Amino acid sequence: MAKALERYKEIERSIITTYRKQLWSPFVLAVKKYRLIGAGDRIAVCISGGKDSMLLAKLMQELQRHSEVPFELVFLSMDPGYNAENRRKIEENAEILQIPLHMFSSDIFAAADMLAAESPCYLCARMRRGHLYAKAKELGCNKIALGHHKSDVIETTLMGMLYGGQIQGMLPRIKSSNFEGMELIRPLYCILERDILRWKEYNGLEFIACACRFTASAAGQEMFSARARVKALIEELRKENPHVEDCIFQSIHNVQLDTLAAYKQRGVRHSFLENFGEQGE
């Protein structure tokens, strides 16, 4: 009789068997296509405690086991002011998944509440990233890996157009302007959120969502969310065109600059009139 696998091994196996097409293959594609990992890298995989970052950790572990390119991993989790229950949930999930967390604390929730009480989310995200960069560099890392996925990329692109009046994507790899020698990578760049949810539910896992006091205090209230509205719009469009997400995603890889009236590059605004004399119909 075959010996039953430990739970974490069953979860790992589901990534490369049951969800190989949805998770493992697009993860490997992103790593290779965007050259996210190089020999000798020491990467801080940033764990927020949600489904995306926990899956990212498991994918990175699996890649490290099988990759011909040698690299190191540090699993970095910051407690920005969680309550005891949420912190315990993160630690319990890390134990279930066999992720060796390096956890440190900060007071970001309190600072964001004080400085931007009505809408602290943007400031909170910026502060969290800065703290993660600093701690990762202190631990000898040259990259941080975040759990932004393909759905985030698609939604951010549409939000910029519909609510920000701009066409702006989300890069799979960025050099830090504030921490010399550091980069940010997004290895989940080609994975859809609904496939992450299916993996989570298949394995009976429960993760925390955003656990700040602002989110908790807004629970049950009617609040406008551009991202939630865009998510709903995409779901409506999928009923007419099942490939709409791929079309939006492909569009940011296929920008036709010659058809745009203006664009910015490295902070400098350019107009189509600059080269108008050279153009033909």
Residue pairs with C-beta under 8 A, 6 or more apart in sequence:
5 13
7 96
8 96
8 97
8 98
10 203
11 58
11 96
11 97
11 203
11 205
12 58
12 61
12 62
14 199
14 202
14 203
15 23
15 24
15 55
15 58
15 59
15 62
15 199
16 24
16 62
18 202
19 195
19 198
19 199
19 202
22 191
22 192
22 195
22 198
22 199
23 55
23 59
23 191
23 195
23 196
23 199
24 59
24 62
26 150
26 190
26 191
27 59
27 63
27 187
27 188
27 190
27 191
28 63
29 190
30 36
30 172
30 186
30 187
30 188
30 189
30 190
30 191
31 37
31 63
31 187
33 190
34 172
34 173
34 185
34 189
35 173
36 145
36 172
36 173
36 185
36 186
36 187
37 43
37 63
37 67
37 69
37 71
37 143
37 185
37 187
38 69
38 71
39 69
39 70
39 71
40 70
40 71
41 71
41 72
41 142
41 143
42 71
42 72
42 73
42 74
42 139
42 140
42 141
42 142
42 143
43 60
43 71
43 72
43 73
43 74
43 141
43 142
43 143
43 144
43 145
43 185
44 74
44 75
44 76
44 132
44 135
44 136
44 139
44 141
44 143
44 144
44 145
45 53
45 56
45 57
45 60
45 73
45 74
45 75
45 76
45 144
45 145
46 53
46 76
46 77
46 78
46 132
46 136
46 144
46 145
46 146
46 147
47 53
47 54
47 57
47 75
47 76
47 77
47 90
47 94
47 99
47 101
48 77
48 147
48 208
49 77
49 82
49 86
49 89
49 90
49 93
49 207
49 208
49 211
50 147
50 207
50 208
50 209
50 210
51 196
51 197
51 200
51 205
51 207
52 147
52 148
52 149
52 188
52 193
52 196
53 146
53 147
54 93
54 97
54 99
54 205
54 207
55 147
55 188
55 196
55 199
55 200
56 145
56 146
56 147
56 187
56 188
57 75
57 97
57 99
58 97
58 99
59 187
59 188
60 73
60 145
60 187
61 73
61 99
64 71
64 73
74 102
74 136
74 139
74 141
75 94
75 99
75 100
75 101
75 102
76 101
76 102
76 104
76 132
76 135
76 136
76 139
76 141
76 144
77 90
77 94
77 101
77 102
77 103
77 104
78 103
78 104
78 105
78 106
78 108
78 128
78 131
78 132
78 135
79 87
79 103
79 104
79 105
79 106
80 105
80 106
80 107
80 108
80 109
80 124
80 128
80 131
80 212
81 106
81 107
81 108
81 109
81 110
81 212
81 213
82 90
82 109
82 208
82 211
83 211
86 208
86 211
89 206
89 207
89 208
90 101
90 103
90 208
91 101
91 103
93 99
93 205
93 206
93 207
94 100
94 101
96 205
102 139
104 135
106 131
108 124
108 127
108 128
108 131
109 124
109 212
109 213
111 127
112 120
112 121
112 123
112 124
112 127
112 212
112 214
113 120
113 213
113 214
115 123
116 122
116 123
120 212
120 214
121 214
124 212
129 184
130 178
132 144
133 144
133 176
133 178
133 179
133 182
134 179
136 143
136 144
136 182
137 179
137 181
137 182
141 182
142 181
142 182
142 183
143 182
143 183
143 184
143 185
144 182
144 183
144 184
144 185
145 184
145 185
145 186
145 187
146 184
146 185
146 186
147 186
147 188
148 170
148 186
148 188
148 189
149 186
149 188
149 189
149 191
149 192
149 193
149 196
150 188
150 189
150 190
150 191
150 192
150 193
150 245
150 249
151 192
151 193
151 194
151 231
151 245
152 170
152 193
153 169
153 170
153 189
153 249
153 252
154 234
154 245
154 248
154 249
155 227
155 230
155 231
155 234
156 168
156 169
156 170
157 167
157 168
157 169
157 170
157 248
157 251
157 252
158 230
158 233
158 234
158 248
159 226
159 227
159 230
160 166
160 167
160 168
161 167
162 226
162 230
163 226
167 255
167 260
169 252
170 186
171 186
172 185
172 186
172 189
173 183
173 184
173 185
173 186
174 183
174 184
175 182
175 183
176 182
176 183
176 184
188 196
192 245
200 207
209 215
234 244
234 245
234 248
237 244
238 244
238 245
241 247
257 263
258 272
258 279
260 272
261 271
261 272
262 269
262 270
262 271
262 272
263 269
263 270
264 270
272 279
